[in-house]
Amino acid sequence: MKVRETDLYLPVKSFLEDQGYVVKGEVGAADVVAVRGAEPPVVVELKLGFSLALFHQCVERLKVSDDVYMAVAHKAGKPFYKAVKANTAMARRLGLGLLTVRLEDGLVTVHCDPGPYAPRKNAKRKATLLREFARRQGDPNDGGQTRAGLVTAYRQDAVKIAVYLFEVGACKGADVARETGVSKATTMMRANHYGWFEKVEKGVYGITPAGADAVTVSGRVLGAD
């Protein structure tokens, strides 16, 4: 049997009535309105799944009440779990509540309640962002492009090392670090993330054919730095 949005109504109605609310469906533009005494009304919008339109709808309902929930049908599986986690974060940002309704038994789960949101900044992520910004030379990427092919500060350093080895030949890691200004040159050549370097002997590294190819493409840009 095909599931409909109206199938979410009775579980949500029962959930709210158990908390002392009087509940009615399709009041004005709202799917569900619940009132308890002199408290502000609770508004719930019912949807089978998450969508941008659902968020738009709930934000619009904030014009009539601060207590607005979105209720979506629960689904089994990891993708839905991840969707709930991401959309809970979004709901909190917007001051909305989020409910999921398991239609098999009518279980309603509250993932977050409406209310003002004061996000906690992640100092470590901020430091990482600013460090990458400071280390990157120039502005080699177009904002909005896919992650594939992005020029990072790490890649710029790797190109510097490859250019140096291409021009000078196999060298000790300490010499490469000193001449290129890349303090972690030895570690980068050992890790060989791009397949550009090869160990010639203990502490000495050279460039691979792949590294030489990279130099002909990228070295023209960074070789003069």
N, C-alpha and C positions, 0 to 999 in steps of 0.2 A: 504494500500500500504506500502511495506517495506521501511523503511527509510535507506538511504545510506549516506556515508560520503560526497559524491559529492553534496548532498542536502544543505550542509553548505556553499558551495563555493560562490554562488551568493549573499546571504546576507552579507557575509564577504567582498566580492569584492565591493558591493555597499557601505558598511560602510566605507571602505578605500577610495574609489573614492570620496565620499562626503568630504573627508579631503584633496583632491587634489593629491592623489596618482594615478599612473598608475599601474594597477594590472594585473598580469598574473598567470595562474595556471600551476602546474607541471613544474616548472623550475628547472632543475637539480634534486636533491633529495627532494626539498621542495614542499609542497602542494601548497603554495601560496607565491608569492613574490610581494612586492609593492615598488615602487620607486617614490620619489618626489624630483625633481631637483637633486642637488648634495649631498643630505642627504644619510646616510647609508641605505641600503635596510631593509625593514621590512619583516620578514619571519613568516608565520603562518602555523602551522600544524593542520589539521582537524581530529577530532575523534568524534565518537558518544558518548563515555564515557571516564571517567578517567581510566588510567592504568599506571603501572610502565613503560611499553614500550613507552608510550607517553612522559613521562618525559625524558627517555633516548634519544628519538628522538629529543626532543627540545634542550637538552643539547648539542647534537651533532651539531645542527644548530648554536650554539653559536660560532662555529669555523669560520663561514662565516659572522656573524652579531651579534651585541650586542642587536639588537631589535628583539627578538623572542617571539612570542605568541603561546599559545595553544588555540584552539577553540573547545569547546565541545557542543553537543546538549543539550539544556535546557530541564529538566524534571520537572514535577510537584511533589510536595510532600516534606515532611520534610527530608527524607533520602538524597535527592539530595541537598537540602539546606545545610545540614551538610557536605556533600561531597565537595561542593563548598567552604565552609568556611575553611575546612581542607586543601584542595588543593591550595587555594589562599595563605595560609601561606607557603606551600611547594614551590610554584612558586616564592614567594618573596625571600625565602631563596636561591634559585638557580639563581635569577636575571632574571626570565622569566615573561612574561605577561600572563594573563588569560582572555579569552573571553568566554561568553556563547551565544548560538544562539537559539532563540525561533523560531522553524520552522513554526509554525502556521502563523506568521506575519512577519518573518524575522528580528525581533528585536535583535540587538547585544548589549550586556552589557559588559562593561569593568570592571573587578573585580580588576585587578592590572596591572600596566605597567612594562615593563622590567627596570632593573636598579640595582645598587649595593644595598645590603641590610645590614643595621647595626641594628641587633636586640637589643631591650631594655631588659635588664635583670630585672626579677621580684625579688626584694629584699626580699619580704615576703616569696615567695616560696623557695628561696635560704636558708633563715633562718630556715624554717621548715625542709628542707632536712638535713641541718647540725645538727639541734637539734635532729632529729630522729637518725642520724648517731652516735652522741655522747652518747645518752641515751641507745642505743641498746648494750647488752652485747654479746661479741663474734660475730660470723658470722653464725647464725643458718639457713640461707636460701641459696638455690642454685640460682645463678643469672639466670633469664629466666623462673623461675617457675610461675605458675598462681597465681593470688592474693589469691585464696582460700588456707587457711592453712598457710599463711605467719606468721612468728613469728615477731611481732613488739615490740618496747620498751614498749608499753602499755600492751601488752599481757604478757611480761616478768614481769612487775610490778604486774599484776593481779595474776600471778602464785606465786610470792613472798608472796602476801597477803594470798592467799589460803593455801599455805604451813604453814604459821604462824598460821592461824586459825585452821587448821587441827591438828597441834601439841599442841596448847595451849587451844583452845576452843574459845567461843564467847568473844569478847573484845570490849572495847571502841575504836572508830576510832582514837582518839589521840594516844592511846597506840600502835595501829597497825602501825600508821605512824612513830612513834618514833623507834619501834623495827625493822621494815623492811627497814627504810630509804626511803619509798615511801611517799613523802610529801602530795600527793593527795589521800591517802588511803581512807579517809572517803567519798570523792566525788565519787571515783571509786566503792566503795561498795554500795553506794546509787544508782548509775546509773545501776549497775549490768548488764553490757553489755553482759557478757557470761553466766549469770544465775548461777553463782557460790556462790553468797552471799545472805544472808537473814537478815532482821532486826529483832533482838530479842526484843529489847526495845529501847527507845530513846537514840540514840548515840551509841548503842551496836549492833554489827553485828556478825553473825556466818557463817558457811560454809554449803552449800547445798549438797545433794548427788552428783549432777553434779560437784560441786567444788571438792569434795573428789575424784571423778573419775579422774578429771584433775590433781590432785596432784600425783596420782599413776603413771600417764603418764609423766607429766612434772616436777614434784617435784624432781625427781632423778637428773635432770639436773641443776635446779636452787636452790634446797634446801640447798646446801652448801654455796651459795653466801652470 
